[in-house]
Amino acid sequence: MAPAPKHRENLVAAATALFRRQGYAATGLAEILAESGAPKGSLYHYFPDGKEAVGEAALRWAAESMGAKMLALADASPDPRDFIEAYARYAAADMQGSGFREGCALATVTLEATPQSERISSASRDAFAGWVRILARSLRRAGMAPERALELGEFIVSSFEGALILARVRQDSGPILRVAKELVRVVDTELQPRSV
């Protein structure tokens, strides 16, 4: 009898949490299995290619989860400046809630496993591109030209990823909130000022 699909979800969620907390290289398959509570056979059933396949699945799952959160924030905040501020509050609270022990799974795994792993490189490219598109969509809705919206979306993602690293190192969510403040100023220079 084939393992239940929930075991795959549990394995991916466990891998993502471990990668966020301790990184890709420091996380072994036995640890992922133990954290997930899934039977041993399910790991090899769903991921016959081993850790690299688990890493790819974890990145895609993390990217989809964060993308859904970003879309919800963007829909609740039609002005991209409000969206940036809402995302910063969310990211700062998430980082603080983990005691600054958990960073972005995507950044952690990408830095450790690319370009050596094409599977992880591909998942990382897709994930970051998706996040950039979400930001670009918000900027376009506010009147920004499509090409400029993509450029600025990439800048915003890059800025937040750096801020998350600084926040974790300093054990202080301040860098995330300060980056958001500066990003809002950048967006202000390109869009009509917000009405007070």
Phi, psi and omega per residue, in radians:
M1 nan 2.331 -3.111
A2 -1.243 2.546 3.099
P3 -1.079 2.582 3.133
A4 -1.127 2.507 3.137
P5 -0.975 -0.467 -3.137
K6 -1.061 -0.493 3.126
H7 -1.137 -0.644 3.096
R8 -1.113 -0.806 3.133
E9 -1.058 -0.738 3.125
N10 -1.123 -0.700 3.114
L11 -1.107 -0.782 -3.122
V12 -1.161 -0.762 3.129
A13 -1.114 -0.728 3.122
A14 -1.129 -0.763 3.122
A15 -1.074 -0.762 3.141
T16 -1.060 -0.800 3.139
A17 -1.098 -0.747 3.130
L18 -1.169 -0.716 3.114
F19 -1.097 -0.700 3.113
R20 -1.076 -0.686 -3.029
R21 -1.454 -0.721 -2.994
Q22 -2.281 -0.043 3.091
G23 1.661 2.964 -3.078
Y24 -1.319 -0.899 -3.064
A25 -1.102 -0.599 -3.078
A26 -1.445 -0.041 -3.101
T27 -1.866 2.141 3.128
G28 -1.769 2.842 3.139
L29 -1.083 -0.669 3.134
A30 -1.098 -0.644 3.124
E31 -1.200 -0.718 3.092
I32 -1.076 -0.778 3.131
L33 -1.058 -0.820 -3.135
A34 -1.106 -0.749 -3.128
E35 -1.138 -0.600 -3.073
S36 -1.366 -0.471 -3.061
G37 1.334 0.121 -3.128
A38 -1.429 2.649 3.074
P39 -1.185 2.628 -3.050
K40 -0.957 -0.708 -3.112
G41 -1.058 -0.492 -3.107
S42 -1.194 -0.586 3.120
L43 -1.056 -0.823 -3.106
Y44 -1.355 -0.416 3.065
H45 -1.199 -0.875 -3.083
Y46 -1.448 -0.461 -3.080
F47 -2.288 1.168 -3.114
P48 -1.127 -0.346 3.124
D49 -1.513 0.042 3.014
G50 1.483 -2.642 -2.967
K51 -1.083 -0.645 -3.132
E52 -1.077 -0.693 3.114
A53 -1.185 -0.674 3.073
V54 -1.103 -0.762 3.127
G55 -1.056 -0.761 3.110
E56 -1.078 -0.813 -3.131
A57 -1.096 -0.697 3.134
A58 -1.115 -0.742 3.126
L59 -1.116 -0.760 -3.123
R60 -1.147 -0.673 3.119
W61 -1.163 -0.804 3.138
A62 -1.088 -0.730 -3.139
A63 -1.124 -0.724 3.125
E64 -1.154 -0.745 3.128
S65 -1.084 -0.827 3.138
M66 -1.195 -0.647 3.091
G67 -1.053 -0.718 3.110
A68 -1.118 -0.713 3.108
K69 -1.116 -0.765 3.132
M70 -1.095 -0.734 3.117
L71 -1.087 -0.716 3.114
A72 -1.111 -0.745 3.118
L73 -1.145 -0.712 -3.138
A74 -1.143 -0.697 -3.141
D75 -1.202 -0.574 3.123
A76 -1.383 -0.286 -3.100
S77 -2.275 1.454 -3.075
P78 -1.031 -0.530 3.081
D79 -1.400 2.192 -3.086
P80 -1.039 -0.463 3.096
R81 -1.173 -0.700 3.077
D82 -1.159 -0.664 3.100
F83 -1.073 -0.811 3.122
I84 -1.037 -0.794 -3.140
E85 -1.141 -0.703 3.137
A86 -1.147 -0.731 3.112
Y87 -1.108 -0.726 3.140
A88 -1.073 -0.755 3.101
R89 -1.076 -0.752 3.111
Y90 -1.082 -0.864 -3.100
A91 -1.123 -0.699 3.127
A92 -1.126 -0.749 3.134
A93 -1.166 -0.683 3.118
D94 -1.107 -0.797 -3.138
M95 -1.123 -0.807 -3.139
Q96 -1.123 -0.682 -3.138
G97 -1.102 -0.467 3.110
S98 -1.542 0.071 -3.070
G99 1.173 0.457 -3.129
F100 1.092 0.444 3.119
R101 -1.679 -0.262 -3.086
E102 -2.107 2.170 3.091
G103 -1.814 -2.755 3.102
C104 -1.425 2.068 3.139
A105 -1.004 -0.659 -3.110
L106 -1.096 -0.833 -3.136
A107 -1.118 -0.767 -3.099
T108 -1.062 -0.903 -3.097
V109 -1.198 -0.704 3.141
T110 -1.046 -0.801 -3.119
L111 -1.130 -0.566 -3.096
E112 -1.495 -0.537 -2.931
A113 -2.047 -0.006 3.084
T114 -1.985 2.584 0.080
P115 -1.567 0.145 -3.086
Q116 -0.973 -0.749 -3.107
S117 -1.761 2.009 3.114
E118 -1.190 -0.591 3.130
R119 -1.099 -0.791 -3.132
I120 -1.272 -0.638 3.078
S121 -1.054 -0.777 3.140
S122 -1.110 -0.788 3.122
A123 -1.087 -0.693 3.128
S124 -1.141 -0.811 3.121
R125 -1.016 -0.817 -3.126
D126 -1.074 -0.744 -3.099
A127 -1.120 -0.911 -3.123
F128 -1.100 -0.693 3.118
A129 -1.086 -0.673 3.106
G130 -1.109 -0.756 3.125
W131 -1.136 -0.698 3.105
V132 -1.077 -0.730 3.134
R133 -1.099 -0.653 3.114
I134 -1.097 -0.784 3.117
L135 -1.158 -0.722 3.140
A136 -1.092 -0.676 3.106
R137 -1.051 -0.759 3.120
S138 -1.093 -0.747 -3.135
L139 -1.183 -0.683 3.105
R140 -1.125 -0.709 3.123
R141 -1.062 -0.443 3.126
A142 -1.556 0.036 3.053
G143 1.878 0.070 -3.123
M144 -1.380 2.529 3.101
A145 -1.101 2.498 -3.050
P146 -0.935 -0.818 -3.111
E147 -1.126 -0.747 3.129
R148 -1.174 -0.637 3.117
A149 -1.085 -0.690 3.094
L150 -1.156 -0.747 3.116
E151 -1.068 -0.815 -3.114
L152 -1.223 -0.615 3.065
G153 -1.042 -0.739 3.091
E154 -1.110 -0.706 3.117
F155 -1.112 -0.707 -3.125
I156 -1.160 -0.806 3.111
V157 -1.044 -0.814 3.138
S158 -1.056 -0.719 -3.134
S159 -1.132 -0.782 3.132
F160 -1.164 -0.674 3.122
E161 -1.071 -0.737 3.080
G162 -1.132 -0.691 3.135
A163 -1.136 -0.650 3.104
L164 -1.096 -0.691 3.105
I165 -1.133 -0.826 3.131
L166 -1.075 -0.728 3.141
A167 -1.065 -0.733 -3.128
R168 -1.181 -0.762 -3.132
V169 -1.121 -0.757 -3.097
R170 -1.472 -0.208 -3.041
Q171 0.947 0.903 -3.071
D172 -2.709 2.194 -3.126
S173 -1.374 -0.031 -3.134
G174 -0.908 -0.790 -3.128
P175 -0.998 -0.607 -3.138
I176 -1.159 -0.788 -3.113
L177 -1.229 -0.639 3.115
R178 -1.209 -0.678 3.091
V179 -1.089 -0.742 3.112
A180 -1.025 -0.745 3.135
K181 -1.040 -0.756 3.134
E182 -1.213 -0.668 3.119
L183 -1.123 -0.669 3.080
V184 -1.077 -0.694 3.095
R185 -1.089 -0.709 3.120
V186 -1.103 -0.805 -3.141
V187 -1.114 -0.646 3.094
D188 -1.006 -0.624 -3.128
T189 -1.216 -0.344 -3.073
E190 -1.815 -0.339 -3.118
L191 -2.081 2.955 3.059
Q192 -1.114 2.426 3.070
P193 -0.973 2.595 3.091
R194 -1.207 2.530 3.057
S195 -1.293 2.478 -3.094
V196 -1.605 nan nan
